[in-house]
C-alpha cells in the first residue's frame, strides 16, 4: 500500500506539471467504489495503479468473488499504470481494453488466465485475471505511453487527448476574453463507454 500511495503522489506531481491542475478523489469513498482515483485535464476520470515489477506483463482483473470486477466495472475512463522501477507510465483507455477483452475472452483465458486466492478473517474468495504482455494493450488509439526523464513526463508513444481551451465571453461587452481561457477536459470520442492505490500489477 505504501508503494501505491507514494506512487500516486509522485505521478500526480508529474501530471500536474504536464497537464495542469488535477482533482484528487482518493478520500472520496463514492469515487473509490467506482474505481476512480483522480481527474486529469484531457483524460477525465483516471484510476491509478503502481507497480514495481519488471516482467513486461500486466495483470488485468475481470472477475472477483464470482462477480465482474476490475476492468469490467471501473468507471474510470483511463487507467494510469506507473511502472516505478522502469520509469514508464502507461495510460490505457478503459472502454477500448474492456471491449478487446470481451471480444477475445475465450482465447485470452486459454493462454493468459490466472486465479488469485484471497482470505480475510473467515472469508475467502478468488479473483480471475489475465496476465497479458503489456505490448498487447497498445491498441491503436487506446494507449498513451510516457517516459519519466529530467523530472518530466515525456510522450514516447500514442496520442494525448486534447485539452480544449474554453473562450470566455464578456456578457456585458460581448468581447472575447481569450486571455482568460481555462483548461477543460476533452473526453475524446465521448460516444463510447465511460465512467489509489495498487492493483493491475505486472506479473
C-alpha positions in Angstrom: 0.0 0.0 0.0 2.9 2.4 0.8 4.2 1.9 -2.8 0.7 2.6 -4.1 0.3 5.8 -2.1 3.7 7.2 -2.7 3.5 6.2 -6.4 0.2 8.0 -6.7 1.6 11.2 -5.2 4.6 11.2 -7.4 2.6 10.5 -10.5 0.2 13.3 -9.7 3.1 15.7 -9.2 4.4 14.9 -12.6 0.9 15.0 -14.2 0.2 18.4 -12.7 3.4 19.7 -14.3 2.4 18.5 -17.8 -1.4 18.8 -17.8 -2.3 21.3 -15.1 -4.5 21.1 -12.0 -5.9 17.7 -11.1 -8.6 16.6 -8.7 -7.7 14.0 -6.1 -10.5 11.6 -5.2 -8.6 9.1 -3.1 -10.5 10.3 0.0 -13.9 10.2 -1.8 -15.5 6.8 -0.9 -18.1 7.0 -3.7 -15.4 7.7 -6.3 -13.2 4.9 -4.9 -16.0 2.4 -5.1 -16.4 3.4 -8.8 -12.7 2.8 -9.4 -11.8 6.5 -9.8 -8.7 8.0 -8.1 -8.4 11.4 -9.8 -9.5 13.6 -12.6 -6.9 14.9 -15.1 -7.3 17.6 -17.8 -7.7 15.8 -21.1 -8.0 12.3 -19.6 -11.0 12.8 -17.3 -11.6 10.2 -14.6 -8.4 8.1 -14.1 -7.7 5.0 -11.9 -4.0 5.0 -10.9 -2.1 1.7 -10.4 1.5 1.4 -9.4 3.9 -1.5 -9.9 7.5 -2.3 -9.1 7.8 -5.4 -11.3 9.8 -5.6 -14.5 8.3 -8.6 -16.1 6.7 -6.8 -19.0 3.2 -8.2 -18.2 0.1 -6.6 -16.7 -2.4 -8.4 -14.5 -5.9 -7.3 -15.5 -8.6 -8.5 -13.1 -12.0 -9.0 -14.5 -13.9 -11.3 -12.0 -13.8 -11.3 -8.2 -15.9 -13.4 -5.9 -17.9 -14.6 -8.9 -18.8 -11.1 -9.9 -17.5 -8.8 -12.7 -14.7 -6.6 -11.3 -11.6 -4.6 -12.3 -11.6 -3.7 -15.9 -15.2 -4.8 -16.3 -16.7 -2.4 -13.7 -14.3 0.5 -13.4 -16.0 3.8 -14.1 -12.6 5.4 -14.8 -12.1 6.4 -18.5 -8.3 5.7 -18.3 -6.0 3.5 -16.2 -2.7 5.1 -15.5 -0.2 2.3 -14.7 3.0 3.7 -13.2 5.9 1.3 -13.6 8.1 2.7 -10.8 11.3 0.8 -11.5 11.1 1.3 -15.3 10.3 5.0 -15.2 7.3 4.4 -17.5 3.6 5.4 -17.3 1.0 3.7 -19.4 -2.4 5.3 -19.9 -4.8 2.7 -21.1 -8.2 3.6 -22.5 -10.6 1.5 -20.3 -13.5 1.2 -22.8 -11.2 0.1 -25.5 -9.3 -2.5 -23.4 -12.6 -3.8 -22.0 -14.1 -4.2 -25.4 -10.9 -6.0 -26.7 -11.0 -8.4 -23.7 -14.7 -9.2 -24.2 -14.2 -9.9 -27.9 -11.2 -12.2 -27.3 -12.0 -13.6 -23.9 -12.0 -17.3 -24.8 -8.6 -17.1 -26.4 -7.2 -14.9 -23.6 -8.5 -17.2 -20.9 -6.9 -20.2 -22.7 -3.5 -18.6 -22.8 -3.3 -16.0 -20.1 -5.8 -16.6 -17.3 -4.6 -16.7 -13.7 -6.5 -17.2 -10.5 -5.6 -15.4 -7.3 -6.9 -16.6 -3.9 -7.5 -14.2 -1.0 -8.5 -14.7 2.6 -9.6 -12.3 5.2 -10.9 -13.4 8.7 -13.3 -16.3 7.9 -13.9 -15.3 4.3 -12.1 -16.5 1.3 -12.6 -15.6 -2.4 -11.0 -15.9 -5.7 -10.2 -13.4 -8.4 -9.7 -14.1 -12.1 -7.3 -12.0 -14.2 -5.3 -12.1 -17.3 -1.5 -11.9 -17.3 -1.1 -10.0 -20.5 2.1 -8.8 -22.2 1.8 -5.1 -22.0 2.5 -4.7 -25.7 -0.8 -6.4 -26.3 -2.6 -3.5 -24.7 -1.1 -0.9 -27.0 -4.2 -0.9 -29.1 -4.5 1.6 -31.9 -5.6 4.9 -30.3 -6.2 3.2 -26.9 -2.9 3.7 -25.2 -0.6 6.6 -24.4 2.9 6.0 -23.0 5.3 8.3 -21.2 8.8 8.0 -20.0 10.0 9.9 -16.9 13.1 12.0 -17.8 14.5 15.0 -16.1 11.6 15.0 -13.7 9.1 15.4 -16.6 6.6 13.1 -18.4 7.9 12.7 -21.9 5.5 11.3 -24.5 7.0 8.3 -26.3 4.0 6.6 -27.9 0.4 7.2 -28.6 -1.6 10.4 -28.9 -2.5 12.6 -25.9 -6.2 13.6 -25.5 -6.6 17.3 -26.4 -7.1 19.8 -23.7 -9.7 22.2 -25.0 -9.4 25.9 -24.3 -12.7 27.5 -23.2 -13.1 31.0 -24.6 -14.6 33.3 -22.0 -17.0 35.9 -23.5 -17.7 39.0 -21.5 -21.5 39.0 -21.2 -21.7 42.8 -20.9 -19.5 43.9 -23.8 -19.6 40.7 -25.8 -15.8 40.8 -26.0 -13.9 37.5 -26.3 -11.5 37.4 -23.4 -9.4 34.7 -24.8 -6.5 35.5 -22.5 -8.6 34.3 -19.6 -9.2 30.9 -21.0 -9.5 27.9 -18.7 -8.5 24.3 -19.4 -11.3 21.8 -19.6 -11.2 18.1 -20.3 -11.7 16.7 -23.8 -13.4 13.4 -23.3 -12.2 12.2 -26.7 -14.7 10.1 -28.6 -17.4 10.6 -25.9 -19.8 8.4 -27.7 -18.1 5.3 -26.2 -18.4 3.9 -22.7 -17.1 5.9 -19.9 -17.3 6.1 -16.4 -5.3 4.8 -5.0 -3.7 2.6 -4.9 -2.3 -0.6 -6.1 -3.7 -3.3 -8.4 -3.4 -4.2 -12.0 0.1 -5.4 -11.2 2.6 -6.6 -13.5 3.1 -10.3 -13.2 
